[in-house]
Amino acid sequence: MPTIHLRHLFLLFFLCLSSLSRSQTLTMDNITPQIGDHFITHKSLTGPIGDSGEGITWDLSGLIALDTNMLSYETPSNHPKATFYPDATVVGISGDAGEFLDISSFAWQRLGISAPSFAFEVNYSIDPEVFLTFPFHYNQTFNNQFSGTITSGGVTSPRTGTISVTADGTGTLIMPYGQFNNVLRVKVLETTTDTVNDIPVTLETLTYSWFQEGIHASIASVIQTTIDTNTTSASYFLDESIILSNKSLVTWDAPILVYPNPTSDWVRVDFRLDKPSRVQWQLFSITGRTIVPATSEFKQAGQHQIELAVSSLPSGKYMLQLIANGKIATKKIMVTGR
């Protein structure tokens, strides 16, 4: 169901917390998404939740990428629904879907979610969802009530909700591609009630997420969603490119040549590395869906070229992403039929 998938994606990336030190105190300096940050994220079958407490080791090494999305933090004006959220200071964009946030030195507020291609909109601009206050530390709990409207399929309904956020664990997180030490786990329980034709529909989302200093998104999240009595679960996690930089990716600042473009057969990518690095590349649709899975190779400093076969792809626009040394480049490619 597209609307539920979008909720999961944004729960993963916009309940962004990070452990600052051994005291596990959260401040705005370490968790604020920066405009220009980019992430590649994967969906997996549900992983283990594990225990709460101090000195815990959580083993999520068995997560397997089943679906991949791109996500970037941008200025609100980059989204077509920006005028609906004039107080937003940053928007997270995946495809044409965006989540609008108002971030201050003492709190994070969710103003709304907009996905025009799915005719889906959540608006909390009058009574925002405050989902974290600062400073925030291990064993601390924060609660908030919020309200607004939800529009799905052209039908708008009132929504009320509550959220409870608890930093319930510290320790080590083991991922399929490496280990993160001194992480903070955050438990989030969000309950919303939508009233459709005078009939209340309740959605409960329980999320366990793991965070580390300097990474502006959760490394992994296990999410359980219950609508009335029906429960589904899944996991979401950052791509291994986060290991290369141990921080959010920044924009590639060196020239990259993509040719021929348009193309109907092959596309070649010329780039230069200032130092040895593992390089990862993959191809997405214009809406952020994986078309060609990620490929990565270790390459020495110097000039390089990679090639991608596109002759089997339908005509249309695609996005090529190239990652190395903690930097990301996104290039548009036009594929034309023979």
VOBA-1610 file (N, C-alpha, C; in pm, whole numbers, padded with zeros to 5 digits, always signed):
BEGIN
Met+00086-00119+00000Met+00000+00000+00000Met+00089+00124+00000Pro+00084+00211-00104Pro+00180+00319-00118Pro+00185+00413+00001Thr+00072+00452+00059Thr+00075+00549+00168Thr+00146+00495+00290Ile+00129+00365+00321Ile+00197+00307+00435Ile+00347+00301+00409His+00386+00268+00285His+00528+00263+00252His+00592+00399+00273Leu+00525+00506+00235Leu+00579+00640+00255Leu+00593+00671+00402Arg+00497+00630+00485Arg+00508+00653+00629Arg+00633+00586+00684His+00659+00464+00639His+00776+00392+00687His+00904+00464+00647Leu+00910+00508+00522Leu+01029+00574+00473Leu+01061+00698+00555Phe+00959+00778+00585Phe+00986+00900+00658Phe+01005+00878+00807Leu+00941+00776+00863Leu+00970+00742+01001Leu+01116+00705+01017Leu+01171+00637+00916Leu+01311+00599+00922Leu+01403+00719+00920Phe+01370+00820+00839Phe+01466+00926+00815Phe+01439+01059+00882Phe+01323+01075+00942Phe+01298+01205+01000Phe+01266+01201+01148Leu+01286+01087+01211Leu+01297+01083+01357Leu+01446+01077+01386Cys+01521+01172+01329Cys+01666+01163+01323Cys+01728+01205+01455Leu+01792+01110+01522Leu+01859+01132+01647Leu+02002+01084+01633Ser+02091+01122+01727Ser+02227+01072+01721Ser+02290+01081+01858Ser+02369+00977+01896Ser+02436+00981+02025Ser+02553+01077+02019Leu+02562+01170+02112Leu+02664+01273+02111Leu+02790+01227+02182Ser+02778+01156+02292Ser+02894+01115+02369Ser+02853+00998+02455Arg+02941+00958+02547Arg+02908+00847+02633Arg+02791+00879+02724Ser+02763+01007+02746Ser+02647+01044+02827Ser+02518+01027+02749Gln+02529+01004+02617Gln+02413+00981+02532Gln+02314+01096+02537Thr+02363+01218+02536Thr+02277+01336+02532Thr+02266+01386+02389Leu+02143+01408+02344Leu+02119+01451+02208Leu+02107+01603+02202Thr+02175+01664+02106Thr+02162+01807+02083Thr+02143+01832+01934Met+02099+01951+01901Met+02075+01986+01761Met+02203+01981+01678Asp+02320+02003+01740Asp+02444+02011+01665Asp+02476+01882+01591Asn+02429+01768+01644Asn+02468+01641+01585Asn+02358+01570+01508Ile+02236+01615+01517Ile+02128+01540+01453Ile+02056+01617+01344Thr+02088+01744+01325Thr+02016+01824+01226Thr+02053+01783+01084Pro+01957+01746+01000Pro+01989+01718+00860Pro+02033+01846+00791Gln+02136+01835+00711Gln+02188+01949+00638Gln+02131+01951+00497Ile+02091+02068+00451Ile+02046+02080+00313Ile+02161+02039+00221Gly+02134+01943+00135Gly+02237+01886+00049Gly+02278+01746+00090Asp+02234+01699+00209Asp+02260+01561+00251Asp+02183+01464+00162His+02244+01349+00131His+02181+01247+00049His+02200+01111+00115Phe+02102+01023+00099Phe+02111+00888+00151Phe+02051+00789+00052Ile+02107+00668+00051Ile+02046+00555-00017Ile+01996+00461+00092Thr+01870+00420+00084Thr+01809+00339+00188Thr+01753+00210+00131His+01751+00107+00215His+01699-00023+00173His+01587-00067+00265Lys+01490-00138+00208Lys+01385-00204+00284Lys+01419-00353+00294Ser+01391-00413+00411Ser+01419-00554+00434Ser+01303-00616+00509Leu+01302-00748+00516Leu+01211-00814+00607Leu+01245-00773+00749Thr+01152-00785+00841Thr+01173-00735+00976Thr+01292-00801+01043Gly+01371-00721+01111Gly+01487-00771+01185Gly+01457-00782+01333Pro+01551-00833+01412Pro+01529-00850+01555Pro+01529-00716+01628Ile+01443-00703+01729Ile+01436-00581+01808Ile+01544-00581+01915Gly+01563-00693+01984Gly+01665-00701+02088Gly+01622-00635+02217Asp+01715-00630+02312Asp+01685-00580+02446Asp+01708-00430+02458Ser+01648-00373+02562Ser+01677-00235+02600Ser+01782-00236+02710Gly+01842-00119+02738Gly+01940-00109+02846Gly+02074-00057+02797Glu+02174-00059+02884Glu+02307-00011+02853Glu+02399-00128+02818Gly+02496-00103+02729Gly+02593-00204+02693Gly+02535-00319+02613Ile+02428-00293+02537Ile+02363-00397+02459Ile+02432-00412+02323Thr+02437-00535+02270Thr+02480-00559+02134Thr+02360-00604+02052Trp+02326-00529+01949Trp+02214-00561+01861Trp+02269-00613+01729Asp+02228-00732+01689Asp+02280-00795+01568Asp+02176-00790+01457Leu+02195-00696+01364Leu+02108-00684+01247Leu+02184-00721+01120Ser+02284-00808+01136Ser+02369-00846+01023Ser+02292-00927+00919Gly+02175-00978+00954Gly+02097-01059+00860Gly+02005-00980+00770Leu+02002-00848+00781Leu+01915-00768+00694Leu+01959-00781+00548Ile+01862-00797+00460Ile+01887-00812+00317Ile+01805-00707+00242Ala+01869-00634+00152Ala+01800-00529+00076Ala+01703-00590-00024Leu+01574-00559-00008Leu+01471-00604-00100Leu+01420-00492-00189Asp+01437-00369-00144Asp+01389-00251-00217Asp+01480-00135-00181Thr+01502-00044-00274Thr+01596+00066-00253Thr+01533+00198-00294Asn+01562+00303-00217Asn+01514+00437-00247Asn+01625+00539-00227Met+01612+00652-00294Met+01699+00767-00270Met+01625+00865-00181Leu+01699+00934-00095Leu+01639+01037-00012Leu+01737+01152+00004Ser+01689+01275-00008Ser+01775+01392+00007Ser+01705+01497+00092Tyr+01786+01577+00162Tyr+01735+01691+00237Tyr+01752+01816+00151Glu+01644+01890+00133Glu+01650+02006+00045Glu+01574+02123+00107Thr+01588+02239+00044Thr+01511+02355+00088Thr+01365+02332+00054Pro+01270+02374+00137Pro+01128+02348+00112Pro+01079+02395-00024Ser+01137+02503-00075Ser+01090+02557-00202Ser+01112+02462-00319Asn+01194+02356-00299Asn+01218+02259-00406Asn+01101+02163-00425His+01003+02166-00335His+00888+02075-00345His+00765+02153-00390Pro+00682+02094-00478Pro+00567+02169-00532Pro+00463+02207-00428Lys+00460+02144-00310Lys+00362+02177-00208Lys+00420+02267-00099Ala+00531+02333-00126Ala+00599+02413-00024Ala+00511+02523+00033Thr+00423+02581-00049Thr+00340+02692-00002Thr+00241+02648+00106Phe+00214+02519+00116Phe+00123+02468+00220Phe+00192+02465+00357Tyr+00326+02477+00358Tyr+00401+02464+00483Tyr+00502+02578+00493Pro+00453+02702+00510Pro+00543+02818+00508Pro+00643+02820+00624Asp+00617+02746+00732Asp+00709+02747+00846Asp+00817+02639+00835Ala+00813+02558+00730Ala+00912+02451+00716Ala+01051+02509+00690Thr+01151+02450+00755Thr+01290+02491+00734Thr+01369+02389+00651Val+01317+02268+00636Val+01383+02165+00556Val+01277+02064+00511Val+01301+02003+00396Val+01211+01899+00347Val+01294+01779+00305Gly+01247+01659+00342Gly+01310+01536+00295Gly+01235+01487+00174Ile+01307+01465+00063Ile+01243+01432-00064Ile+01286+01295-00112Ser+01188+01211-00147Ser+01211+01082-00212Ser+01113+01073-00327Gly+01165+01074-00450Gly+01076+01087-00566Gly+01009+01222-00560Asp+00873+01226-00570Asp+00803+01353-00554Asp+00742+01366-00415Ala+00770+01270-00327Ala+00717+01274-00191Ala+00812+01352-00100Gly+00753+01430-00011Gly+00836+01508+00080Gly+00775+01518+00218Glu+00862+01526+00319Glu+00816+01553+00456Glu+00872+01687+00499Phe+00782+01774+00546Phe+00817+01911+00581Phe+00839+01921+00732Leu+00955+01977+00770Leu+00994+01988+00910Leu+01025+02132+00946Asp+00995+02166+01070Asp+01037+02293+01129Asp+01134+02256+01241Ile+01260+02288+01220Ile+01365+02248+01314Ile+01420+02373+01384Ser+01413+02372+01516Ser+01468+02483+01594Ser+01573+02428+01689Ser+01630+02516+01773Ser+01736+02476+01866Ser+01682+02393+01982Phe+01548+02394+02004Phe+01494+02323+02120Phe+01396+02213+02084Ala+01354+02204+01958Ala+01256+02101+01924Ala+01253+02077+01774Trp+01205+01958+01739Trp+01174+01922+01600Trp+01023+01909+01588Gln+00968+01968+01481Gln+00825+01959+01457Gln+00798+01907+01316Arg+00709+01811+01305Arg+00666+01762+01174Arg+00542+01839+01133Leu+00551+01907+01018Leu+00440+01989+00969Leu+00352+01914+00870Gly+00407+01817+00800Gly+00325+01743+00706Gly+00404+01655+00613Ile+00332+01570+00541Ile+00388+01482+00439Ile+00305+01501+00312Ser+00373+01512+00198Ser+00303+01533+00072Ser+00359+01440-00034Ala+00271+01367-00100Ala+00310+01276-00209Ala+00212+01294-00324Pro+00234+01392-00409Pro+00137+01422-00517Pro+00106+01304-00608Ser+00205+01221-00640Ser+00178+01110-00732Ser+00084+01006-00673Phe+00074+01002-00539Phe-00018+00910-00473Phe-00145+00980-00423Ala-00160+01110-00457Ala-00274+01189-00408Ala-00287+01175-00257Phe-00172+01188-00187Phe-00166+01165-00043Phe-00104+01287+00025Glu-00170+01334+00131Glu-00122+01453+00202Glu-00160+01443+00349Val-00065+01473+00436Val-00091+01487+00579Val-00048+01628+00618Asn-00136+01704+00682Asn-00106+01842+00716Asn-00125+01866+00865Tyr-00013+01895+00935Tyr-00016+01927+01077Tyr+00029+02072+01101Ser+00017+02157+01000Ser+00076+02291+01010Ser+00014+02375+01121Ile-00112+02351+01158Ile-00178+02428+01265Ile-00139+02375+01403Asp-00136+02242+01417Asp-00100+02178+01545Asp+00006+02072+01518Pro+00135+02114+01504Pro+00240+02024+01459Pro+00266+01908+01556Glu+00326+01804+01499Glu+00371+01690+01578Glu+00513+01719+01627Val+00526+01755+01754Val+00658+01777+01813Val+00713+01641+01853Phe+00815+01592+01781Phe+00858+01455+01808Phe+00992+01445+01878Leu+01049+01560+01918Leu+01168+01555+02004Leu+01196+01694+02058Thr+01238+01701+02183Thr+01285+01825+02242Thr+01430+01806+02286Phe+01502+01916+02299Phe+01646+01909+02330Phe+01678+01988+02457Pro+01781+01944+02533Pro+01859+01821+02512Pro+01778+01697+02547Phe+01819+01582+02492Phe+01749+01455+02511Phe+01854+01347+02536His+01834+01265+02640His+01939+01171+02680His+01882+01033+02707Tyr+01971+00936+02727Tyr+01933+00798+02753Tyr+01838+00791+02872Asn+01732+00712+02856Asn+01628+00690+02957Asn+01528+00805+02967Gln+01543+00908+02886Gln+01446+01017+02887Gln+01331+00984+02793Thr+01211+01030+02829Thr+01090+01010+02748Thr+01025+01143+02717Phe+00976+01155+02595Phe+00905+01275+02554Phe+00771+01236+02493Asn+00663+01309+02527Asn+00529+01282+02476Asn+00469+01408+02415Asn+00384+01389+02313Asn+00322+01503+02247Asn+00189+01461+02186Gln+00094+01556+02182Gln-00031+01538+02110Gln-00032+01632+01990Phe-00095+01590+01880Phe-00098+01672+01759Phe-00229+01645+01685Ser-00258+01728+01585Ser-00380+01710+01507Ser-00363+01775+01371Gly-00449+01736+01278Gly-00444+01792+01144Gly-00543+01722+01054Thr-00507+01711+00927Thr-00591+01645+00829Thr-00508+01548+00747Ile-00574+01446+00692Ile-00512+01354+00599Ile-00599+01345+00475Thr-00534+01354+00359Thr-00605+01344+00232Thr-00550+01225+00155Ser-00639+01135+00117Ser-00599+01016+00042Ser-00706+00986-00062Gly-00662+00977-00188Gly-00757+00950-00295Gly-00862+01057-00311Gly-00828+01182-00276Gly-00921+01293-00291Gly-01016+01312-00174Val-01008+01226-00072Val-01095+01238+00045Val-01013+01291+00162Thr-01059+01401+00224Thr-00990+01461+00337Thr-01064+01431+00466Ser-00988+01386+00568Ser-01045+01347+00697Ser-00965+01411+00809Pro-01029+01438+00922Pro-00955+01491+01037Pro-00869+01382+01100Arg-00755+01423+01157Arg-00665+01329+01224Arg-00623+01385+01359Thr-00620+01301+01460Thr-00562+01334+01590Thr-00457+01229+01621Gly-00361+01263+01707Gly-00257+01166+01735Gly-00178+01196+01859Thr-00104+01093+01904Thr-00011+01106+02015Thr+00119+01038+01976Ile+00229+01084+02034Ile+00359+01022+02009Ile+00436+01016+02140Ser+00504+00904+02163Ser+00588+00886+02280Ser+00725+00841+02234Val+00830+00914+02274Val+00966+00888+02230Val+01053+00860+02352Thr+01123+00747+02350Thr+01209+00708+02462Thr+01345+00662+02411Ala+01452+00715+02467Ala+01586+00664+02440Ala+01607+00545+02532Asp+01590+00422+02479Asp+01580+00305+02568Asp+01702+00213+02566Gly+01808+00249+02490Gly+01923+00160+02490Gly+02048+00224+02432Thr+02163+00177+02477Thr+02292+00219+02423Thr+02379+00095+02404Gly+02471+00101+02308Gly+02559-00013+02288Gly+02616-00020+02149Thr+02623-00143+02094Thr+02688-00171+01965Thr+02586-00228+01868Leu+02589-00177+01744Leu+02499-00224+01639Leu+02582-00293+01531Ile+02548-00419+01500Ile+02616-00495+01396Ile+02528-00498+01272Met+02579-00443+01163Met+02507-00439+01036Met+02568-00537+00937Pro+02503-00565+00822Pro+02560-00658+00725Pro+02698-00617+00675Tyr+02729-00488+00678Tyr+02852-00436+00621Tyr+02950-00381+00723Gly+02920-00393+00853Gly+03014-00341+00951Gly+02949-00318+01087Gln+03028-00266+01180Gln+02984-00247+01318Gln+02989-00101+01357Phe+02887-00056+01430Phe+02880+00079+01482Phe+02885+00072+01635Asn+02977+00145+01694Asn+02990+00147+01840Asn+02925+00273+01898Asn+02891+00266+02026Asn+02834+00380+02097Asn+02712+00437+02025Val+02619+00348+01992Val+02495+00392+01928Val+02387+00410+02034Leu+02287+00486+01999Leu+02171+00509+02085Leu+02048+00452+02017Arg+01972+00369+02089Arg+01846+00319+02032Arg+01731+00403+02085Val+01639+00436+01995Val+01523+00519+02031Val+01396+00443+01995Lys+01306+00434+02091Lys+01176+00369+02072Lys+01070+00477+02054Val+00993+00465+01947Val+00890+00565+01916Val+00756+00494+01899Leu+00658+00535+01974Leu+00521+00484+01959Leu+00432+00599+01914Glu+00381+00588+01792Glu+00293+00691+01736Glu+00156+00629+01709Thr+00052+00695+01761Thr-00085+00650+01740Thr-00165+00763+01677Thr-00229+00734+01563Thr-00314+00834+01498Thr-00453+00776+01477Thr-00552+00865+01482Thr-00691+00825+01456Thr-00749+00916+01349Asp-00790+00856+01237Asp-00855+00929+01129Asp-01004+00899+01133Thr-01084+01003+01122Thr-01230+00986+01125Thr-01285+01001+00984Val-01324+00887+00924Val-01373+00884+00787Val-01522+00850+00790Asn-01605+00945+00744Asn-01751+00925+00747Asn-01799+00888+00888Asp-01746+00960+00987Asp-01781+00942+01128Asp-01733+00809+01186Ile-01650+00737+01111Ile-01597+00609+01160Ile-01448+00628+01191Pro-01403+00608+01317Pro-01262+00624+01350Pro-01178+00506+01303Val-01063+00536+01244Val-00967+00433+01202Val-00834+00464+01271Thr-00786+00369+01351Thr-00666+00392+01431Thr-00545+00321+01370Leu-00435+00395+01360Leu-00308+00342+01309Leu-00203+00357+01419Glu-00138+00247+01457Glu-00033+00250+01559Glu+00098+00205+01497Thr+00201+00287+01511Thr+00332+00255+01456Thr+00435+00252+01568Leu+00500+00137+01585Leu+00605+00119+01685Leu+00738+00105+01612Thr+00831+00195+01641Thr+00958+00200+01570Thr+01074+00192+01668Tyr+01170+00104+01639Tyr+01297+00099+01711Tyr+01406+00141+01612Ser+01479+00247+01644Ser+01580+00300+01552Ser+01713+00317+01624Trp+01822+00299+01547Trp+01957+00309+01601Trp+02031+00425+01534Phe+02102+00506+01617Phe+02165+00628+01570Phe+02308+00641+01623Gln+02390+00710+01545Gln+02527+00736+01588Gln+02565+00880+01553Glu+02652+00937+01633Glu+02696+01076+01616Glu+02747+01101+01474Gly+02702+01211+01417Gly+02750+01254+01287Gly+02672+01200+01169Ile+02584+01103+01192Ile+02502+01049+01084Ile+02362+01107+01100His+02315+01178+01000His+02191+01256+01011His+02066+01175+00979Ala+02073+01047+00998Ala+01957+00959+00980Ala+01983+00832+01059Ser+01878+00757+01090Ser+01899+00632+01163Ser+01972+00533+01074Ile+02064+00458+01135Ile+02137+00355+01062Ile+02042+00242+01023Ala+01952+00208+01113Ala+01853+00102+01087Ala+01731+00126+01173Ser+01616+00077+01126Ser+01491+00084+01201Ser+01411-00042+01180Val+01349-00090+01286Val+01253-00199+01279Val+01117-00139+01311Ile+01021-00156+01220Ile+00894-00086+01230Ile+00779-00186+01228Gln+00690-00172+01325Gln+00567-00253+01330Gln+00448-00159+01319Thr+00360-00185+01223Thr+00243-00100+01200Thr+00116-00181+01219Thr+00024-00129+01299Thr-00102-00196+01325Thr-00218-00106+01287Ile-00304-00152+01196Ile-00427-00083+01161Ile-00541-00169+01213Asp-00613-00115+01312Asp-00713-00194+01385Asp-00642-00317+01442Thr-00669-00438+01392Thr-00604-00557+01447Thr-00504-00620+01350Asn-00478-00556+01236Asn-00386-00610+01137Asn-00248-00548+01153Thr-00145-00630+01176Thr-00009-00583+01200Thr+00084-00628+01088Thr+00165-00534+01039Thr+00271-00564+00943Thr+00402-00511+01000Ser+00513-00567+00953Ser+00642-00522+01002Ser+00746-00527+00891Ala+00849-00446+00905Ala+00958-00440+00808Ala+01076-00369+00872Ser+01189-00377+00807Ser+01308-00304+00852Ser+01356-00213+00739Tyr+01423-00105+00776Tyr+01481-00012+00681Tyr+01621+00020+00729Phe+01717+00030+00636Phe+01854+00058+00679Phe+01931+00134+00572Leu+02034+00205+00618Leu+02116+00282+00528Leu+02206+00191+00446Asp+02234+00234+00324Asp+02325+00163+00237Asp+02466+00165+00297Glu+02549+00068+00255Glu+02685+00060+00308Glu+02770+00181+00273Ser+02724+00267+00183Ser+02799+00388+00151Ser+02819+00475+00273Ile+02732+00459+00375Ile+02747+00538+00497Ile+02875+00500+00570Ile+02921+00375+00553Ile+03045+00330+00616Ile+03165+00404+00558Leu+03156+00437+00429Leu+03269+00502+00362Leu+03300+00637+00422Ser+03199+00705+00474Ser+03220+00841+00524Ser+03188+00856+00671Asn+03112+00761+00729Asn+03064+00769+00867Asn+02990+00899+00892Lys+02924+00949+00791Lys+02842+01069+00803Lys+02748+01072+00683Ser+02659+01170+00681Ser+02573+01184+00565Ser+02659+01223+00444Leu+02614+01182+00326Leu+02689+01209+00205Leu+02673+01354+00163Val+02780+01412+00110Val+02775+01550+00061Val+02789+01547-00090Thr+02758+01660-00152Thr+02758+01667-00297Thr+02898+01656-00355Trp+02911+01574-00458Trp+03038+01555-00530Trp+03079+01689-00591Asp+03204+01729-00569Asp+03246+01862-00612Asp+03347+01859-00728Ala+03362+01744-00794Ala+03454+01734-00908Ala+03374+01708-01036Pro+03429+01746-01152Pro+03357+01726-01278Pro+03331+01578-01306Ile+03211+01548-01358Ile+03173+01414-01398Ile+03109+01424-01536Leu+03160+01343-01629Leu+03109+01347-01766Leu+03026+01222-01793Val+02903+01240-01839Val+02813+01129-01870Val+02777+01138-02019Tyr+02808+01033-02097Tyr+02786+01038-02241Tyr+02772+00897-02297Pro+02711+00876-02413Pro+02625+00975-02480Pro+02496+00994-02401Asn+02436+01106-02414Asn+02315+01138-02339Asn+02235+01242-02417Pro+02126+01201-02482Pro+02051+01076-02471Pro+02128+00957-02528Thr+02081+00835-02489Thr+02145+00713-02534Thr+02040+00603-02550Ser+02072+00504-02633Ser+01982+00390-02649Ser+02053+00258-02624Asp+02184+00263-02597Asp+02263+00141-02587Asp+02346+00138-02459Trp+02449+00219-02454Trp+02540+00227-02340Trp+02550+00370-02292Val+02579+00387-02165Val+02614+00518-02113Val+02748+00503-02041Arg+02837+00597-02063Arg+02970+00596-02002Arg+02982+00712-01905Val+03051+00687-01796Val+03068+00788-01690Val+03216+00806-01664Asp+03267+00926-01689Asp+03408+00959-01662Asp+03417+01041-01534Phe+03506+01002-01445Phe+03523+01076-01320Phe+03667+01059-01271Arg+03704+01143-01176Arg+03840+01140-01120Arg+03832+01129-00969Leu+03920+01046-00911Leu+03932+01032-00766Leu+04062+01098-00720Asp+04051+01182-00617Asp+04170+01246-00561Asp+04250+01151-00473Lys+04183+01046-00422Lys+04251+00947-00339Lys+04182+00813-00357Pro+04249+00702-00322Pro+04187+00570-00338Pro+04055+00563-00262Ser+03956+00493-00321Ser+03824+00487-00259Ser+03744+00372-00318Arg+03651+00319-00238Arg+03550+00229-00293Arg+03444+00315-00362Val+03414+00284-00485Val+03319+00360-00565Val+03193+00275-00585Gln+03079+00336-00564Gln+02951+00266-00581Gln+02865+00342-00680Trp+02799+00269-00771Trp+02708+00334-00865Trp+02584+00248-00885Gln+02471+00314-00912Gln+02347+00245-00943Gln+02252+00338-01017Leu+02150+00279-01079Leu+02057+00354-01163Leu+01917+00347-01102Phe+01851+00465-01095Phe+01716+00476-01039Phe+01621+00529-01145Ser+01492+00500-01125Ser+01390+00567-01205Ser+01378+00711-01157Ile+01305+00793-01230Ile+01289+00933-01193Ile+01214+00948-01061Thr+01140+00843-01019Thr+01066+00847-00892Thr+01144+00787-00777Gly+01270+00744-00804Gly+01355+00695-00696Gly+01357+00545-00678Arg+01300+00468-00770Arg+01300+00322-00760Arg+01426+00265-00826Thr+01483+00161-00765Thr+01603+00100-00819Thr+01575+00032-00952Ile+01655+00065-01055Ile+01644+00003-01186Ile+01762-00092-01208Val+01882-00046-01179Val+02003-00128-01184Val+02063-00131-01045Pro+02073-00250-00981Pro+02123-00258-00843Pro+02264-00201-00830Ala+02299-00168-00706Ala+02427-00106-00678Ala+02543-00199-00712Thr+02646-00143-00774Thr+02773-00210-00799Thr+02882-00128-00733Ser+02978-00193-00669Ser+03087-00118-00605Ser+03220-00187-00634Glu+03322-00104-00652Glu+03459-00152-00676Glu+03556-00057-00607Phe+03666-00112-00560Phe+03772-00028-00505Phe+03860+00021-00620Lys+03885+00150-00625Lys+03964+00208-00732Lys+04072+00299-00674Gln+04185+00303-00742Gln+04295+00389-00701Gln+04267+00534-00741Ala+04348+00625-00690Ala+04336+00766-00729Ala+04365+00779-00879Gly+04296+00874-00943Gly+04318+00896-01085Gly+04189+00900-01163Gln+04200+00897-01296Gln+04086+00906-01386Gln+04027+00768-01410His+03892+00758-01411His+03826+00630-01428His+03705+00644-01521Gln+03662+00530-01575Gln+03542+00525-01658Gln+03464+00399-01624Ile+03332+00411-01610Ile+03245+00296-01595Ile+03141+00300-01706Glu+03086+00183-01737Glu+02985+00173-01842Glu+02861+00102-01789Leu+02743+00147-01835Leu+02617+00085-01798Leu+02539+00053-01925Ala+02490-00072-01936Ala+02405-00110-02049Ala+02262-00067-02020Val+02201+00006-02113Val+02064+00056-02094Val+01971+00016-02207Ser+02018-00070-02297Ser+01938-00105-02415Ser+01809-00178-02380Ser+01804-00243-02263Ser+01684-00316-02223Ser+01582-00230-02149Leu+01617-00105-02124Leu+01529-00018-02045Leu+01425+00051-02133Pro+01304+00072-02082Pro+01205+00151-02155Pro+01254+00294-02174Ser+01209+00358-02279Ser+01246+00497-02301Ser+01198+00583-02185Gly+01279+00681-02146Gly+01241+00769-02036Gly+01362+00827-01966Lys+01336+00901-01858Lys+01441+00963-01780Lys+01480+00875-01661Tyr+01609+00869-01632Tyr+01663+00791-01521Tyr+01765+00874-01445Met+01797+00828-01323Met+01893+00898-01239Met+02009+00805-01208Leu+02131+00846-01242Leu+02251+00772-01209Leu+02314+00833-01085Gln+02345+00748-00985Gln+02413+00796-00864Gln+02551+00733-00855Leu+02648+00818-00823Leu+02787+00777-00807Leu+02833+00822-00669Ile+02892+00730-00591Ile+02933+00760-00453Ile+03078+00718-00433Ala+03156+00806-00372Ala+03294+00774-00336Ala+03343+00876-00235Asn+03426+00832-00140Asn+03484+00922-00041Asn+03380+01007+00032Gly+03261+00948+00057Gly+03157+01020+00128Gly+03087+01126+00047Lys+03108+01126-00085Lys+03045+01225-00172Lys+02955+01155-00272Ile+02850+01224-00313Ile+02750+01165-00402Ile+02724+01259-00519Ala+02711+01200-00638Ala+02674+01275-00757Ala+02549+01211-00817Thr+02458+01292-00863Thr+02336+01244-00928Thr+02327+01308-01067Lys+02318+01223-01168Lys+02312+01269-01306Lys+02189+01214-01375Lys+02120+01299-01450Lys+02004+01254-01527Lys+02048+01192-01658Ile+01984+01081-01695Ile+02012+01012-01820Ile+01881+00995-01896Met+01882+01027-02025Met+01766+01007-02111Met+01789+00884-02198Val+01703+00783-02182Val+01711+00662-02264Val+01607+00672-02374Thr+01651+00650-02497Thr+01561+00658-02611Thr+01550+00521-02677Gly+01434+00489-02733Gly+01414+00361-02800Gly+01491+00353-02929Arg+01513+00231-02971Arg+01585+00211-03097Arg+01496+00248-03215
//
